[in-house]
Amino acid sequence: MITKGIRGAITVDENTEDAIKAAVLELLSEMFRKNDLTQENISHIIFTLTRDLNAAFPAKFARIDMGLTKTAMMCYSELDVPGALAMCLRVLVVANVKEDFEPEFVYLKGADKLRLI
């Protein structure tokens, strides 16, 4: 087993708890599905939000709604770079996987623009 990071991002419709929750659940669900992840192989998860998203902590929804109660998680503000994509939630899932594992990164909604940069 080795440890690898899996990146993901999604834009959030509005700065509300409900919108952040919906984005977290949509993004993590797709990341877990595409990468065949389970709680048992997750080392930790790092969330970042652009400064225009501050209505809720993303880790709360991963813990409560996805049952990730034994996973270490942290939430941070994204670096405020002029011209950067707004209303964006980014995730780094760090997982213990087989050596031949190739992570599939997930970029949803307006965050698909990040793959062009």
N, C-alpha and C positions, 0 to 999 in steps of 0.2 A: 504494500500500500504506500501511496505517496499523497502529498497534499497539493491540491490545485485550487485556483480561484476561478470563479465563474461570474462574469460581469452581466449586469442587466440594468435597464433604465426604462422609465416610462414618464410621459408627461401627465400631469394631474390637472383635471378640469377646473378646479377652483380650490382656494385655500380654506377648506372646511375639513372637519374630522371625517365626515362621511366620504368625501372625495379622496382623501389620503388613504383611508381604509380600503376603499374599492381598488385604488391603484396598487397598494401593497399586495393585496390578495390576488389580483390579476397577474401581477408581475411574478411574484414568488411561485404561484401555482404553475405558470408556464415554464419558469426556470426549472422547477422540480420535475415537471413532466418531461421536458425535452432532454434533461440530463439524468433521468432515472434516479433522482435523489430521494433519500429517506432521512428522517430525523437522526437515525443512528450514524450516518456517515458525514453529518455536518459538524465541522469544527466550530465555526463561528460565522456571524453575519454582520457586515458593516453597511449601514444605511447613510446616505447623504441626501440632503434636500437643498435646493436653491433657497436663497434668503426670502423669497416670496411665499414659501411654504413653511408655516410655523404653527398650524392649528392642532397638530398632534404628533406624537412620537410613533414612527413606523413600527418599531419593535413591539409595541403594545399589541398590534393586530396580528403579527406573526406569532406571538406568544399565546394570545387569547383565542384567536379564530383558527389558527393552524395547529395549535397544540405544541408549539416549539418551546416547551417549558424548561428543557434541559440544555438549550442552545444559548451560548453567550452571544449577546447582541449589543451593538453600540450605534448611536445616532449622532450625526455631525452635520454642521452647515457646510455646504459646498463652497469652494473658493469663488468669490464674487468677481468674476472676470467680465469686463465690459463686452457686450455683444454675445455673451454665452446664452445658451438655450434657457429660457425661463420656465418656471413651474415644472421643474424636473426632479424626479426621485431616482436616485441611483442606488444600486445594490451590488455588494461583493459578497458572494456566498463562498466560503472556504470549506472545502470538503476533502475527506480522506477517500481516495479512489484507487482503482487498479492502475498500474503503471501505463497501460495503453489507453487510458481514458482521454478522450479529446473533448474539452468543454464546448458546449454550444451556447454562445452568448445570446441574450434575448433583449431586443430593443423594440418597445411597443409605442404605439401612437406617434406623437411628434418626436419621440426620442430616437426614431430610426434615422434622423438626420445626423446623429452623433457618429454613425458608422461612415459618414462621408467626410468627416474631419480628419 
